Amino acid sequence: MNVRLISANVIVKVLNGKSLTVALDEAWSQVDDVKERAFIQAMCYGTIRYYFRLDFILTQLVTKPIKDKQIKALALIGLFQLQYMRVKQHAAVSETVAVMKKKQWAKSLLNAILRRYLREQEELEALADKHVAYAHPDWMIKSFKANWGEAAKALLLENNLLPPMVLRVNQQLCNRNDYMKLLELDNIAAKALDSSDHAILLEEAIIVTKLPKFTEGWVSVQDSAAQLAAELLDAQVGDRVLDVCAAPGGKTAHILERQPELASLLAVDIEPARLQRVDENLQRLGLNADLLQGDAADTQAWWDGRQFDRILLDAPCSALGVIRRHPDIKLLRREDDIAQLQKLQQTILQASWALLKPGGTLLYATCSILKQENEHQIESFLANNVDATEKPIVAEWGLRRPFGRQILTGDHLMDGFYYACLQKCL
């Protein structure tokens, strides 16, 4: 099947509410060639990343909205190729138009749209700069500005950049210096990051199977902000650890890599398919944990009554700190989701707190940059739980907030993340 048609169908699925990751996974059954997959992925991620800008430009090029979502998706893909990809103009136009073999009206429409764009490109891009420079939905722009004022502009622009590819070395199998030597032998340019003793930044993103010893579990892909979780939790020998909302398991694995002599680690997630990913990741890394399907908001349905020394709560959130990795968040997340997520976060936090031993530590984490999901949640929790105190996080990364510590997207090359460390009084 034509790569542009596959890409358009992926875009349509996202417009209909499916995540880009899932839509692409479904598309791979039609594509075996590695280069074709890379081309499709680049087109889909790029078109979704700049959707609001491309859609604005498209409205300037048509007299009425395109009702056929597949045709609209092809038009957006065509515009993306012409502005952002290293595809020759004639190829971008002709190959995109040629997809519609049986719909002559669609071929004529697509041809007219793309050729007019080329004639008026400078004016159209200037107009887009004026009206949709940030390529985000309006509610999201307003929310960023309400939370971070002038800093919001840099955040919005950062969201449109390609994310860095960061590795976490499995310290049970290798140290960072030795793994960097393996990368050098394979001519993979990389450098160590100061944020973690196990983090490596690749100069360019590559397919994971090209990483030395990846299948043997020597290394994982994990943003350096996410790598902070295991270090902040600081699980000790003999601890019973609970990882709430654990999928896909990167933080679970890091906890085990960092402290192999735990009494136990229970990883809980509500979705069986996502819990399967945790299992697959642990198997590749040669690690073991107890996995349990359960609702973190209803712990009494699965908890055995034995309290934990350490709990990692990676709370469900808006994920507005990882938009550069998941640009479909711009399309899938809704403004009214935030209030619902706040209620869920507070419910899970309160439920998890009951599972923590006196003297134990709970690390609250999100990949959001919204204060109402982060510092305001911790403020409210502390006000309502007299047996809870905050352990301040002292670090060079992120911003010290009234409660917890906030990483804004791009800070030290990190994704947007929030952490707060809570201790239960004895």
N, C-alpha and C positions, 0 to 999 in steps of 0.2 A: 504494500500500500504506500502511496505517496507520503513523504515525510511531512509536507505542509498540511495535508489533509488530516494526518494523525495529530499534528499539533493543534489544528483547529478544533478537532473533536475533544482534545484534552481541555482546551480553553472553554468550550461549551459546558463540559462537566463542572468546571470550577464556577462558571456563571450560574449553574443550576444548584450550587451549594456543596459540591464535593471538594475535598482538599486536593491541592495540587499534587502532593505526594502520592495519594491514593490513585488519582487519575493517571499519573505517569506510570505507576506500577501496573495498572491495568493495560496501558498501551504497550508495554514492553513485550507482551506476547506476540505482537505483530512485527517486532523489530529485533533482529539478531545482530546486525552490524553495529560495532562500537561507535564508529564515526557518525552514523545516522542517529544513534541514540543521543550522542552529545549535541548534535545539531538540533534535534527536537527539544531537548532539555533547555538549551540556550534560548530557543525561540519562545518556549512556554514560560520559563521564568522571567525572561525579559519583557514579554508582552504583559504578563500579570503585574510585574514590578511597575511598569509605566502605564498601566491600564487607564487611569484617570486622565492622564495627559493625552494618550493616544485616542481615547474615546472623545475627548474634547475636540481634537483636530478632526476626527472623523465627522463630527456633527457639522463642522464648517464645510465639509466636502460633499454633503448630501442634502437634498431638499426635504427629505423626511426620514425618520428613523428606519433602520434596517431591521425588520421584524424577524427574519430568518437568522437564528443565532449562529449557525455554521457559517453563513455568508459574512456576518458581522465579524466573527472570529478571524476569518481569512483576511478581511480588510485590515483588521488590527495587526495581524501578523505581517502583512505586507508593509504597512507603515513602519512597524518596528524594524524590519529588515533594512528599509531604506534609510532610516535615521541612525540606527544603533549597531547594525551588524556589518561585517566585512563581506557583504554579498554584492556582486556587481549589480548596478541598477536594473539593467535590462533583464538579468536573470531573476532578480527579486520580483519584478513585475510579471514577466512571462510565465515563470514557474508557479506563481501564486494564482494567476488567472487560469492557467491550464488545468488546475485542480478540478474546476467545474466543467467537466467534459459534457455533461448532459443538460446543463442549465445555461442556455445561451444568454438569457437575460442577466444571469449572475456574472458570466464572463465579461459582458459589456459593462456592467456596473463596476466590477472590480477594476477593470482596465481603466475606466474613466476616473475612478477615485485615485488610483495610484499615480496615474500620469498627471492629473491635475495637481496632486501633492508635489510632484517633482517640479512643476512649473512655479508653484507658489510656496515652495518649502520655506524660504527665508521669512516671508510674512507670516505664515502659519505658525512657525516655531516661536517667533517673537510674540504672537498673540497668546500662545500657550504659556510662554514665560510670564506673561502679565496675569493670566487668569488661573493657571493650574501648575505653577512652577514646582510645587512640592510633590505632585502626583500622589496625593492621599485624599481620602474622603474628608469633607468639610468638618464633620464632627470630630474626627481624629486630630485634625490640625488644631481645632479649638481646644481640645482636651490637652494636647501637648503644651500649648501656650498657657493654658490655665495652670498647669502643673509647674512649668519651668521657665515661663517668661521668654526672654530673649534667647535663652539657650535652646528653645524649641526649634528654631530655624536650623541649627546645626544637626539636631536629632533627626529632623525630617529629611535632610539631605543625606545623612549617614545611612538612613534606611534604604536609600536607593543605590547604595554602593554594593559591590559584590563582597560577601563576607570572607574573612580570612579562614584558611584551613589550618586548624590547630590539632596537634596530636597529644595524646597522653601516653607516656611510656609506662608499661606494666612493670613496676619496680620489683615484682616477684620473679621476673624473668630477665630483666636487663636494666641498666641505668641509662640516664639520658645521654651522657657523653659517648657511651659505646654505641647507642642507637644512632646518634648523629654521624658516627663514623660509617655506619652501614648506609645511611642516606647519601653520604659523600661518595661512597664507592659506586652507588647507583646514579650518580650525577643529579641528585635531587637537592636543590638549594634549600637550606633551612637555617634557622637560628633559634637559640634558646630564649625562652621568655622569663622575665624576672618574677612574674606573678605566681609561678609554681616551680617546684624543683623537677617536675616531670613534664612540663609543657614545652612543645616545639612548634614553632610557626613555619609553615612551608611558604616559600616564595611564590609558588603557584599551586593551585589546587590540582590534584591528580586523582585518578581512579584508585580506590583503596587497595585493590588487588595488586597494584604496582608498588605498594609499600613493602619494604623488606620484612619478612617474618610476620606479615599481617595475619595470615590464616593460622599461624602458630600461636597467636595471641600476644605477641610482643608489644603491640601498640593499638590504641583506639583513637578514633576521631572524636574530639570533645572540645568545645570552646573553653578558653581559659577561665571565663567567668563561672561556668558550670563546674570546673575543676576545683573551685574554691570550697564547694560544699563539703567534701570529705575532710578537707583540712580544718574547716571551721567546726565540724561535728566532733572531730578529734576522738574517735572511738578508741578505747583502751583495751588491753589484754583482759579477756574474761567478760567483757561487756555483752549484754543482750541488746541488740540493735533492731530497731524497726524503721523500715523505709516505706513511708506512706506515699501512695500515688507514684510507684516506683518506675513504671515503664517510661522509656524503653530500656532502662537499666544501666545507663552510663555511670550515674552516681552510685548505684548499688555496687557495681564492679569496682569503682575507685575506692569505696570504703573497705572492701575486702582486700584489694591490692595493698592498701596502706596499712591495714592491720589484719593479718591472716590468723591471729590467735583470739578471735572473738569467741565467746561462748556460743553465740548464734546470731544470725541475721535473717529477719523475716521481711520479705519484699511483698507488698500488697498492692494490687491494682484491680480496678473494677472491671476492666475489659479483658476477656480471655485471649483475644488475638494479640493485644499489646503485652500481656504477661508472657505469651509465647516468645516474643522478641527478647524479653528479659532473659528467658531461659537460653535462647540461642546465643546471646551475647556472652553470658556466663560460661557456656560450654566452650566457645571459641577461646576464651581467656583462661580456661582451666580452673574456674572458680565454682564454689558451691554456696547456695543459699536456699532457705526454705521459701517457696513461692506459694502465694495464696490469693485466690480471687475473692475480693471482698469490697464492700462499699466503705470508704473511709469516713463517710458521714454517719454510718451505722456500725460502729465498732463492736457493739454488744452482740451482733449477729455472728461474729467470728472470733472474737478475742477469748483466750483461754483463762484470763484472769491474772496472769503473771505479768507484772510490770516490767518496763524496759529501762535500761540505763541511759540510752541515747535514742532519740527519735529524729529522723529527717522527714520533715513535711515539705515536700516540693508541691505546693498547693496549685490546684487548677486555677488558671488565670487568663487574662486577656492576651497574653503573649506579645504585647506590644513592644517588648524589648528585643524580640528576635525576628522582626519583620524582614530584615535584610536576608535572613535564611528562609523565611516562609512568607514571601510577598503576597500570597493569597489571603493572608490575614486582613489585608486592606479591603478585600471584597467580602470575606466571610464573617468578619466580626461586626457586630451591630452595637450602636451606642447603648441600647437598653440591656445589652449583655452584662455590662459592668456591675450594675446594682445586683443582678442575680448572682454573679460570681462572688461579690462581696459577702452575700449571705452564706453561700456555700463555703467560702474560705473560713468564715467565723465558726460555722458549724463543725467543719473538719478540725479546725484548730482546737476547739473546745473538747471535741470527742477524743482527739489524740492526747490532750493534756492528761486526761484521766488514766491513760495507759503508762504514764511516766512515773518512775520511782521518785520519792523525795530525794533531793540532791541531784537528780538527773538533769540532763540537758536536752532541750528541743530546739532544733534549728529550723526556722521558718524561712522558706525560700520561694521566690516567684521569678519568672522571666518577664516581668512587667515593669514599666517605668511610671505607673500611675500611683500617686500617693495614697489614694483611697483603697488600693489593693495591698499596700505595703505599710508604710509607717502609721497610717491612720488605723489599720487593722490591729497593729501591735499596741498602739496607744489605748484603743478600746479594750483589748484583751487584758492588758495590765490593770486597767481601771476596774475590771470586773472579776479579777482573780487575785486575791490578796496573797496567795501562796506562790505567785510568779514574780520574778525579778529579771531585769534585762542584764545580760553580760555584754558590756560595750565591746564592739569589734574595733580593734586598733589596727589600722592598715594604711598603706600608701595608695591603694586603689580606691576608687569610688568616692562618694560624698558622705560624710558623717551627718546623719539626719537626727532629729529629736529622738527618734526611735529607729534603731537599725542602721544599716549602711546601704546606700543606693549607688549602683553602677549605671551610668547613662551610656547608651549605645555608642560605641567607638572609643570610650575611655580605656586607655591602655590596650586598644584594639579589641576590647571585649564586647560581648553582647550585653544588652541591657538586663541587669539582674538586681535583685534585692535580697538581702540577708538580715535576719535578726536572730540573735541567740538568747534563748530564755532558759532560766534555771528554776527548778521547783524547790521551794524552801524545805528544809529538814523539819 
